[in-house]
Amino acid sequence: MNKIPRLSGLPGFAIARTWVAELKRDLRDWKAGTLGWKDVDHGAILSGAPGTGKTFFAAALAAELEIPLIATSVAAWQASGDGYLGDMLKAMRASFTEARSKKCAILFIDEIDGIGRRGSRGRNAYYESNVVNCFLELTDGLVDIEGVILLGATNRLEDIDPAVLRSGRFEEHFYFDLPNDEERAAILCHHVSQVVDVSQVRSVTDGLRTATPADLQKLARKAKRSARSRGSAVTLEDLKTSLPARRKLPEAAVHRIAVHECGHAIVALASRLVDELVVELEDSVLEERVDLQQGGRVHYQMTETVLPTEATLLARIRIALAGMAAEEVVQGSRSIGGAGATGSDLDTATQIASKMVLSYGMGKSLRFHADQQRIAAGFMPTMEFHAEISGILSKEYRAAKELLGKEKARLMRMAAELVVDRRMEIKRDARLQ
């Protein structure tokens, strides 16, 4: 059985590292008798798309803290016995009893959204209400139950009863996103035991922007299998040959992608919130999940990142939608390239507009409706807010399209150059006239 590594020896999980370090220190002081359990953080909720490492994080955290991990799930509770309400509640109580018996342990509950919400009017309302109430009973005053650290994982934070998420049960909330360029390379290097230099691995992982940590682990397994067949260590070539096959894009698609990316670039520079940027283009995409792959990208940093204003948020929406707007200006219609997946241009714009209306008080009213983290995790607003959010998106799309219509000649010239050069570095003061 493979030994679970300590979290400190793993790449990624940057968002939770400070919390982990503080928890480790507090746990040490609690064991030494110099800190009361009430002063120890004892719960966190982990959310994010499948494959982003939530379950692995729990195991690596337990290894880091050198305490047992009691891993279960709502599905396991539901499958207990004959699956009746009493069987589930009994299984739930058993998990908490086991965690308490260890004196100090992590109780990890996967698929925690499965416990449901109270107040629903469906056929399972009685069942869900009793399950939630039992969970609240077991976790109420958890701060007084020494030694139990509670972790919950979910792909759908919005489906969890609000009472479950309040402080006293889950003190922290960490959203695990897809790894960035540096993290992807580091994760893959870790899975091949660091036998390939991380700077070289970037040539493999930079084209895997939609890859989850689970995807990277799968790639590493294939590369190690290839190396074993030769009786040698993993090489960069093993990693390259383990990549999914790539599909050559037709010339028309490459040109459309170039137009799309240059649209982002022009609107970003026009916002005066971006001083310089890099535009890149590829002529092939990965066969796996080809509909989610992008053949181009724009790299930039906005100058106003701390306490962004309403104008800045609107500019971000406009920039996100500019690729689709550029396609419509030049080609007369837009493709699915800016939508269809979490993290796409349309998803990014929708998230910002939703937060403006529901969390930041920048809509028609100043009322606060939902925490921004809940919105990021897929919170669905009521119908009354859909029109307002759509109105913001439509207005900024029209603004991007109008700007690019005026800059159509520049847009087409930049796109033509990008098709030839594949990479462009542009500064705002030196952009083409």
LUMSE-765754 format. One record per residue (C-alpha): residue number from 1; residue in one letter; x, y negated, z negated. Coordinates in steps of 0.1 Angstrom, whole numbers, plus 2048, in hexadecimal, padded with zeros to 3 digits. Example, Ala and Ser with C-alpha at 12.3 -4.5 7.8 and 13.67 -1.06 7.14 Angstrom:
BEGIN
+-----+---+-----+-----+-----+
|   k | r |   x |   y |   z |
+-----+---+-----+-----+-----+
|   1 | A | 87B | 82D | 7B2 |
|   2 | S | 889 | 80B | 7B9 |
+-----+---+-----+-----+-----+
END
This chain:
BEGIN
+-----+---+-----+-----+-----+
|   k | r |   x |   y |   z |
+-----+---+-----+-----+-----+
|   1 | M | 800 | 800 | 800 |
|   2 | N | 80E | 7DE | 80A |
|   3 | K | 817 | 7C7 | 7ED |
|   4 | I | 805 | 7A6 | 7EE |
|   5 | P | 81E | 789 | 7F0 |
|   6 | R | 81D | 76C | 7D9 |
|   7 | L | 80B | 74D | 7E5 |
|   8 | S | 82B | 738 | 7E1 |
|   9 | G | 83C | 74E | 7FB |
|  10 | L | 822 | 74A | 815 |
|  11 | P | 81E | 72F | 830 |
|  12 | G | 7FD | 71C | 833 |
|  13 | F | 7E3 | 714 | 818 |
|  14 | A | 7F1 | 6F1 | 814 |
|  15 | I | 7D0 | 6E3 | 808 |
|  16 | A | 7D0 | 6F9 | 7E9 |
|  17 | R | 7F5 | 6FA | 7DF |
|  18 | T | 7F4 | 6DD | 7C6 |
|  19 | W | 7D6 | 6EE | 7B4 |
|  20 | V | 7E8 | 70F | 7B4 |
|  21 | A | 808 | 700 | 7A5 |
|  22 | E | 7F4 | 6EF | 78A |
|  23 | L | 7E0 | 70E | 782 |
|  24 | K | 7FF | 723 | 77F |
|  25 | R | 80E | 70A | 767 |
|  26 | D | 7EE | 707 | 752 |
|  27 | L | 7EA | 72D | 751 |
|  28 | R | 80E | 731 | 744 |
|  29 | D | 806 | 717 | 729 |
|  30 | W | 7E5 | 728 | 720 |
|  31 | K | 7F7 | 749 | 71C |
|  32 | A | 811 | 738 | 706 |
|  33 | G | 7F5 | 72A | 6F0 |
|  34 | T | 7FE | 706 | 6F7 |
|  35 | L | 7DF | 6FF | 70D |
|  36 | G | 7BA | 706 | 707 |
|  37 | W | 7A7 | 719 | 722 |
|  38 | K | 78F | 6FC | 725 |
|  39 | D | 7AC | 6E8 | 734 |
|  40 | V | 7B3 | 702 | 74F |
|  41 | D | 7A3 | 6FF | 771 |
|  42 | H | 790 | 720 | 774 |
|  43 | G | 77D | 71F | 795 |
|  44 | A | 77F | 717 | 7BA |
|  45 | I | 76A | 71C | 7D9 |
|  46 | L | 77B | 725 | 7F9 |
|  47 | S | 76A | 71D | 81A |
|  48 | G | 773 | 71F | 83E |
|  49 | A | 76F | 733 | 85E |
|  50 | P | 775 | 759 | 85E |
|  51 | G | 799 | 762 | 860 |
|  52 | T | 7A7 | 743 | 850 |
|  53 | G | 7B5 | 756 | 832 |
|  54 | K | 79C | 752 | 816 |
|  55 | T | 79E | 776 | 80A |
|  56 | F | 7C4 | 778 | 80E |
|  57 | F | 7C7 | 757 | 7FA |
|  58 | A | 7B5 | 767 | 7DD |
|  59 | A | 7CC | 785 | 7DD |
|  60 | A | 7EC | 770 | 7E1 |
|  61 | L | 7E0 | 759 | 7C5 |
|  62 | A | 7DC | 776 | 7AE |
|  63 | A | 7FF | 782 | 7B7 |
|  64 | E | 80D | 75F | 7B1 |
|  65 | L | 7FC | 75C | 78F |
|  66 | E | 806 | 781 | 787 |
|  67 | I | 7E2 | 789 | 77C |
|  68 | P | 7C9 | 7A4 | 788 |
|  69 | L | 7B1 | 79D | 7A4 |
|  70 | I | 78E | 7A9 | 7A1 |
|  71 | A | 781 | 7A7 | 7C5 |
|  72 | T | 75D | 7AC | 7CE |
|  73 | S | 742 | 79C | 7E4 |
|  74 | V | 71D | 795 | 7E4 |
|  75 | A | 719 | 7B0 | 7FF |
|  76 | A | 729 | 7C9 | 7E7 |
|  77 | W | 711 | 7BF | 7CC |
|  78 | Q | 6F3 | 7C2 | 7E3 |
|  79 | A | 6FF | 7E5 | 7EE |
|  80 | S | 701 | 7F1 | 7CB |
|  81 | G | 6EA | 80E | 7C1 |
|  82 | D | 6CA | 80E | 7D5 |
|  83 | G | 6CD | 7EA | 7DE |
|  84 | Y | 6B1 | 7DE | 7C8 |
|  85 | L | 6B2 | 7BD | 7B5 |
|  86 | G | 6BB | 7CF | 794 |
|  87 | D | 6D7 | 7E2 | 7A5 |
|  88 | M | 6E6 | 7C2 | 7B2 |
|  89 | L | 6E4 | 7AF | 791 |
|  90 | K | 6F4 | 7CD | 780 |
|  91 | A | 711 | 7CD | 799 |
|  92 | M | 715 | 7A7 | 795 |
|  93 | R | 717 | 7AA | 76F |
|  94 | A | 730 | 7C7 | 772 |
|  95 | S | 748 | 7B2 | 786 |
|  96 | F | 748 | 796 | 76C |
|  97 | T | 74C | 7B0 | 750 |
|  98 | E | 76A | 7BF | 762 |
|  99 | A | 77A | 79D | 766 |
| 100 | R | 776 | 795 | 742 |
| 101 | S | 784 | 7B6 | 737 |
| 102 | K | 7A5 | 7AE | 747 |
| 103 | K | 7AB | 791 | 72F |
| 104 | C | 7B8 | 77C | 74C |
| 105 | A | 7AE | 783 | 770 |
| 106 | I | 7A1 | 773 | 790 |
| 107 | L | 77D | 77D | 799 |
| 108 | F | 77B | 778 | 7BF |
| 109 | I | 758 | 779 | 7CE |
| 110 | D | 757 | 77A | 7F4 |
| 111 | E | 738 | 770 | 808 |
| 112 | I | 72B | 75C | 7EB |
| 113 | D | 712 | 74B | 801 |
| 114 | G | 6FF | 76C | 801 |
| 115 | I | 6F1 | 766 | 7DE |
| 116 | G | 6D8 | 74E | 7EF |
| 117 | R | 6C7 | 72E | 7E2 |
| 118 | R | 6AB | 728 | 7CA |
| 119 | G | 68C | 716 | 7D6 |
| 120 | S | 68A | 729 | 7F7 |
| 121 | R | 667 | 733 | 802 |
| 122 | G | 66F | 752 | 816 |
| 123 | R | 667 | 776 | 80F |
| 124 | N | 687 | 779 | 7FB |
| 125 | A | 681 | 75B | 7E5 |
| 126 | Y | 67C | 76F | 7C5 |
| 127 | Y | 69B | 784 | 7CB |
| 128 | E | 6B1 | 767 | 7D3 |
| 129 | S | 6A5 | 753 | 7B5 |
| 130 | N | 6AD | 76F | 79D |
| 131 | V | 6CF | 775 | 7AD |
| 132 | V | 6D8 | 750 | 7AB |
| 133 | N | 6CC | 74E | 787 |
| 134 | C | 6E0 | 76C | 77D |
| 135 | F | 6FF | 75E | 78C |
| 136 | L | 6F9 | 73C | 77B |
| 137 | E | 6F5 | 74F | 75A |
| 138 | L | 715 | 762 | 75E |
| 139 | T | 729 | 743 | 768 |
| 140 | D | 719 | 72B | 750 |
| 141 | G | 733 | 720 | 737 |
| 142 | L | 74E | 733 | 74A |
| 143 | V | 766 | 71A | 73B |
| 144 | D | 760 | 72C | 71A |
| 145 | I | 767 | 74E | 728 |
| 146 | E | 78D | 74F | 725 |
| 147 | G | 7A2 | 75E | 740 |
| 148 | V | 789 | 760 | 75D |
| 149 | I | 792 | 74B | 77C |
| 150 | L | 775 | 74B | 795 |
| 151 | L | 77B | 74A | 7BA |
| 152 | G | 75F | 74A | 7D4 |
| 153 | A | 763 | 74C | 7FA |
| 154 | T | 74A | 743 | 814 |
| 155 | N | 746 | 73A | 839 |
| 156 | R | 725 | 727 | 832 |
| 157 | L | 729 | 710 | 815 |
| 158 | E | 708 | 6FF | 81C |
| 159 | D | 6F5 | 720 | 814 |
| 160 | I | 700 | 720 | 7F0 |
| 161 | D | 6E8 | 713 | 7D5 |
| 162 | P | 6F5 | 6F1 | 7C9 |
| 163 | A | 6F5 | 6FD | 7A5 |
| 164 | V | 70E | 717 | 7AD |
| 165 | L | 727 | 6FD | 7BB |
| 166 | R | 726 | 6E5 | 79E |
| 167 | S | 744 | 6DF | 787 |
| 168 | G | 747 | 6F8 | 76C |
| 169 | R | 745 | 715 | 785 |
| 170 | F | 75A | 70B | 7A3 |
| 171 | E | 770 | 6EE | 799 |
| 172 | E | 781 | 6EA | 7BB |
| 173 | H | 777 | 6EE | 7DF |
| 174 | F | 791 | 6F7 | 7FA |
| 175 | Y | 788 | 6F8 | 81F |
| 176 | F | 7A0 | 70E | 832 |
| 177 | D | 7A3 | 701 | 856 |
| 178 | L | 7B6 | 710 | 873 |
| 179 | P | 7DC | 70D | 86E |
| 180 | N | 7EE | 6F1 | 87F |
| 181 | D | 80C | 6F4 | 897 |
| 182 | E | 826 | 6F8 | 87C |
| 183 | E | 811 | 70F | 867 |
| 184 | R | 809 | 726 | 884 |
| 185 | A | 82E | 72B | 88B |
| 186 | A | 836 | 730 | 866 |
| 187 | I | 81A | 749 | 861 |
| 188 | L | 825 | 75E | 87F |
| 189 | C | 849 | 75D | 873 |
| 190 | H | 83E | 769 | 851 |
| 191 | H | 82C | 787 | 860 |
| 192 | V | 84C | 791 | 873 |
| 193 | S | 862 | 78D | 854 |
| 194 | Q | 872 | 76D | 860 |
| 195 | V | 888 | 780 | 87A |
| 196 | V | 880 | 766 | 895 |
| 197 | D | 889 | 742 | 890 |
| 198 | V | 86A | 72C | 889 |
| 199 | S | 874 | 712 | 8A3 |
| 200 | Q | 875 | 72D | 8BE |
| 201 | V | 853 | 73B | 8B3 |
| 202 | R | 843 | 719 | 8BB |
| 203 | S | 846 | 723 | 8DF |
| 204 | V | 82E | 73F | 8D8 |
| 205 | T | 816 | 72F | 8BF |
| 206 | D | 812 | 70C | 8CD |
| 207 | G | 7FA | 71B | 8E7 |
| 208 | L | 7E5 | 72C | 8CC |
| 209 | R | 7D3 | 70E | 8BE |
| 210 | T | 7B3 | 721 | 8B7 |
| 211 | A | 7C5 | 73E | 8A6 |
| 212 | T | 7BC | 747 | 882 |
| 213 | P | 7D5 | 756 | 86A |
| 214 | A | 7C5 | 777 | 870 |
| 215 | D | 7CB | 773 | 896 |
| 216 | L | 7F0 | 76C | 88F |
| 217 | Q | 7F3 | 78A | 879 |
| 218 | K | 7E4 | 79F | 895 |
| 219 | L | 7FE | 791 | 8AD |
| 220 | A | 81A | 799 | 895 |
| 221 | R | 80E | 7BD | 892 |
| 222 | K | 80F | 7C1 | 8B7 |
| 223 | A | 832 | 7B2 | 8B9 |
| 224 | K | 83F | 7C9 | 89D |
| 225 | R | 830 | 7E7 | 8AE |
| 226 | S | 843 | 7DE | 8CE |
| 227 | A | 863 | 7D9 | 8BB |
| 228 | R | 85F | 7FB | 8A9 |
| 229 | S | 85B | 80D | 8CA |
| 230 | R | 87F | 800 | 8D3 |
| 231 | G | 88C | 806 | 8B0 |
| 232 | S | 896 | 7E2 | 8AB |
| 233 | A | 88C | 7C2 | 899 |
| 234 | V | 871 | 7AC | 8A7 |
| 235 | T | 87D | 793 | 8C1 |
| 236 | L | 86E | 774 | 8D0 |
| 237 | E | 866 | 788 | 8F0 |
| 238 | D | 852 | 7A1 | 8DB |
| 239 | L | 83D | 784 | 8CF |
| 240 | K | 838 | 777 | 8F2 |
| 241 | T | 82E | 798 | 900 |
| 242 | S | 815 | 79D | 8E4 |
| 243 | L | 802 | 77E | 8ED |
| 244 | P | 7E0 | 783 | 8FE |
| 245 | A | 7E1 | 781 | 923 |
| 246 | R | 7DE | 75E | 932 |
| 247 | R | 7C6 | 754 | 94E |
| 248 | K | 7D3 | 73D | 969 |
| 249 | L | 7BC | 71F | 96C |
| 250 | P | 7B0 | 714 | 98F |
| 251 | E | 7BD | 6F2 | 99B |
| 252 | A | 79B | 6E1 | 997 |
| 253 | A | 799 | 6EC | 972 |
| 254 | V | 7BD | 6E0 | 96B |
| 255 | H | 7B4 | 6BE | 97A |
| 256 | R | 794 | 6BC | 966 |
| 257 | I | 7A7 | 6C4 | 946 |
| 258 | A | 7C0 | 6A9 | 94F |
| 259 | V | 7A4 | 690 | 953 |
| 260 | H | 795 | 69B | 932 |
| 261 | E | 7B5 | 696 | 91F |
| 262 | C | 7BD | 675 | 92F |
| 263 | G | 79B | 669 | 926 |
| 264 | H | 7A3 | 66F | 901 |
| 265 | A | 7C4 | 65D | 906 |
| 266 | I | 7B6 | 63D | 916 |
| 267 | V | 79A | 639 | 8FC |
| 268 | A | 7B2 | 640 | 8DF |
| 269 | L | 7CA | 626 | 8EB |
| 270 | A | 7AE | 60D | 8F1 |
| 271 | S | 7A2 | 611 | 8CD |
| 272 | R | 7C2 | 601 | 8C2 |
| 273 | L | 7C4 | 61A | 8A6 |
| 274 | V | 7DD | 630 | 8B9 |
| 275 | D | 7FF | 622 | 8C2 |
| 276 | E | 80D | 63F | 8D5 |
| 277 | L | 803 | 662 | 8E0 |
| 278 | V | 80D | 681 | 8F3 |
| 279 | V | 7F7 | 692 | 90D |
| 280 | E | 7FE | 6B6 | 917 |
| 281 | L | 7EF | 6CD | 932 |
| 282 | E | 7F1 | 6F2 | 939 |
| 283 | D | 7E7 | 705 | 958 |
| 284 | S | 7DD | 725 | 946 |
| 285 | V | 7C9 | 72F | 927 |
| 286 | L | 7C8 | 74E | 912 |
| 287 | E | 7B0 | 76A | 91E |
| 288 | E | 7A3 | 770 | 8FA |
| 289 | R | 787 | 757 | 8F1 |
| 290 | V | 78E | 745 | 912 |
| 291 | D | 76F | 730 | 90D |
| 292 | L | 77F | 722 | 8ED |
| 293 | Q | 7A1 | 71B | 8FC |
| 294 | Q | 7AC | 6F9 | 908 |
| 295 | G | 7C4 | 6F2 | 923 |
| 296 | G | 7CF | 6D0 | 916 |
| 297 | R | 7D3 | 6BC | 8F7 |
| 298 | V | 7DB | 699 | 8EB |
| 299 | H | 7F1 | 693 | 8CD |
| 300 | Y | 7EF | 672 | 8BA |
| 301 | Q | 7ED | 662 | 897 |
| 302 | M | 7D4 | 647 | 88F |
| 303 | T | 7E2 | 629 | 87D |
| 304 | E | 7C4 | 626 | 866 |
| 305 | T | 7C1 | 647 | 852 |
| 306 | V | 7BD | 63B | 82F |
| 307 | L | 79A | 62E | 826 |
| 308 | P | 78E | 62D | 84B |
| 309 | T | 774 | 613 | 852 |
| 310 | E | 753 | 618 | 864 |
| 311 | A | 763 | 60A | 884 |
| 312 | T | 77F | 623 | 881 |
| 313 | L | 767 | 641 | 87E |
| 314 | L | 754 | 635 | 89C |
| 315 | A | 774 | 633 | 8AF |
| 316 | R | 77D | 657 | 8A5 |
| 317 | I | 75B | 662 | 8B3 |
| 318 | R | 761 | 64E | 8D3 |
| 319 | I | 783 | 65E | 8D8 |
| 320 | A | 776 | 681 | 8D1 |
| 321 | L | 75B | 67D | 8EB |
| 322 | A | 771 | 66B | 905 |
| 323 | G | 77D | 68B | 915 |
| 324 | M | 75A | 695 | 91F |
| 325 | A | 752 | 672 | 929 |
| 326 | A | 771 | 671 | 940 |
| 327 | E | 766 | 691 | 952 |
| 328 | E | 744 | 681 | 959 |
| 329 | V | 754 | 661 | 966 |
| 330 | V | 76C | 673 | 97E |
| 331 | Q | 75B | 694 | 986 |
| 332 | G | 737 | 689 | 981 |
| 333 | S | 72F | 6A3 | 967 |
| 334 | R | 73F | 6B1 | 947 |
| 335 | S | 74A | 6D4 | 940 |
| 336 | I | 748 | 6E9 | 920 |
| 337 | G | 76C | 6E2 | 918 |
| 338 | G | 765 | 6C8 | 8FD |
| 339 | A | 74B | 6DD | 8EA |
| 340 | G | 740 | 700 | 8E2 |
| 341 | A | 757 | 707 | 8C4 |
| 342 | T | 75F | 6FB | 8A1 |
| 343 | G | 779 | 6E1 | 8A3 |
| 344 | S | 770 | 6D7 | 8C7 |
| 345 | D | 76C | 6B2 | 8D1 |
| 346 | L | 747 | 6B3 | 8CD |
| 347 | D | 749 | 6C4 | 8AB |
| 348 | T | 762 | 6AA | 89F |
| 349 | A | 74C | 68D | 8AA |
| 350 | T | 72D | 69D | 89B |
| 351 | Q | 73F | 6A3 | 87A |
| 352 | I | 74A | 67E | 878 |
| 353 | A | 727 | 671 | 881 |
| 354 | S | 717 | 689 | 868 |
| 355 | K | 72E | 67D | 84C |
| 356 | M | 727 | 659 | 854 |
| 357 | V | 702 | 65E | 851 |
| 358 | L | 700 | 678 | 835 |
| 359 | S | 71E | 671 | 81F |
| 360 | Y | 72D | 64F | 826 |
| 361 | G | 70E | 63A | 825 |
| 362 | M | 715 | 62C | 848 |
| 363 | G | 6F4 | 636 | 857 |
| 364 | K | 6D3 | 624 | 855 |
| 365 | S | 6D3 | 627 | 82F |
| 366 | L | 6ED | 627 | 814 |
| 367 | R | 6E1 | 647 | 804 |
| 368 | F | 6F9 | 663 | 7FD |
| 369 | H | 6EC | 685 | 809 |
| 370 | A | 708 | 69E | 809 |
| 371 | D | 72D | 6A1 | 800 |
| 372 | Q | 744 | 69E | 81E |
| 373 | Q | 753 | 6C0 | 817 |
| 374 | R | 731 | 6D0 | 81A |
| 375 | I | 72B | 6BF | 83C |
| 376 | A | 74D | 6CB | 848 |
| 377 | A | 743 | 6EE | 83E |
| 378 | G | 724 | 6ED | 853 |
| 379 | F | 709 | 6DB | 83F |
| 380 | M | 6E9 | 6D8 | 854 |
| 381 | P | 6D7 | 6B7 | 850 |
| 382 | T | 6B1 | 6B4 | 850 |
| 383 | M | 6A0 | 6AB | 870 |
| 384 | E | 69C | 686 | 866 |
| 385 | F | 6C2 | 681 | 869 |
| 386 | H | 6C7 | 693 | 88A |
| 387 | A | 6BB | 675 | 89F |
| 388 | E | 6D1 | 65D | 88C |
| 389 | I | 6F0 | 673 | 890 |
| 390 | S | 6E8 | 679 | 8B5 |
| 391 | G | 6E4 | 654 | 8B9 |
| 392 | I | 707 | 64D | 8AD |
| 393 | L | 716 | 667 | 8C3 |
| 394 | S | 703 | 65B | 8E2 |
| 395 | K | 70D | 637 | 8DC |
| 396 | E | 732 | 63F | 8D9 |
| 397 | Y | 730 | 657 | 8F7 |
| 398 | R | 722 | 63A | 90C |
| 399 | A | 73D | 623 | 8FF |
| 400 | A | 758 | 63B | 909 |
| 401 | K | 749 | 641 | 92B |
| 402 | E | 745 | 61C | 932 |
| 403 | L | 76A | 615 | 929 |
| 404 | L | 776 | 632 | 93E |
| 405 | G | 760 | 626 | 95B |
| 406 | K | 772 | 605 | 95B |
| 407 | E | 794 | 618 | 958 |
| 408 | K | 78B | 632 | 972 |
| 409 | A | 7A9 | 62A | 988 |
| 410 | R | 7C1 | 62D | 96B |
| 411 | L | 7B0 | 64C | 95F |
| 412 | M | 7B4 | 65E | 980 |
| 413 | R | 7D8 | 652 | 984 |
| 414 | M | 7E1 | 65F | 962 |
| 415 | A | 7D0 | 680 | 968 |
| 416 | A | 7E2 | 685 | 989 |
| 417 | E | 804 | 67F | 978 |
| 418 | L | 7FB | 697 | 95C |
| 419 | V | 7F3 | 6B3 | 974 |
| 420 | V | 816 | 6AF | 983 |
| 421 | D | 82A | 6A7 | 963 |
| 422 | R | 816 | 6BD | 94A |
| 423 | R | 820 | 6A5 | 92E |
| 424 | M | 81E | 67F | 929 |
| 425 | E | 829 | 669 | 90D |
| 426 | I | 817 | 647 | 90B |
| 427 | K | 81B | 629 | 8F5 |
| 428 | R | 7FE | 610 | 8F2 |
| 429 | D | 813 | 5F2 | 8FC |
| 430 | A | 823 | 604 | 919 |
| 431 | R | 804 | 616 | 928 |
| 432 | L | 7FE | 614 | 94D |
| 433 | Q | 7ED | 5F5 | 95A |
+-----+---+-----+-----+-----+
END
